[in-house]
């Protein structure tokens, strides 16, 4: 989560802020927060299984030789 949340939050909220009228942005802000949370959890899972776990196995292999 720590690797993904800020980037995702920035992209989604900044994009919505620039693409929508500001009154509409304020109206859908709670929905945007939920979208940020869901996308962050999804990306965190992908990063965990696709990056962190393989890197941990690789480093463990290097250190146990």
Helices and strands as residue ranges (DSSP letters): H 5-19, H 22-47, I 48-52, H 53-63
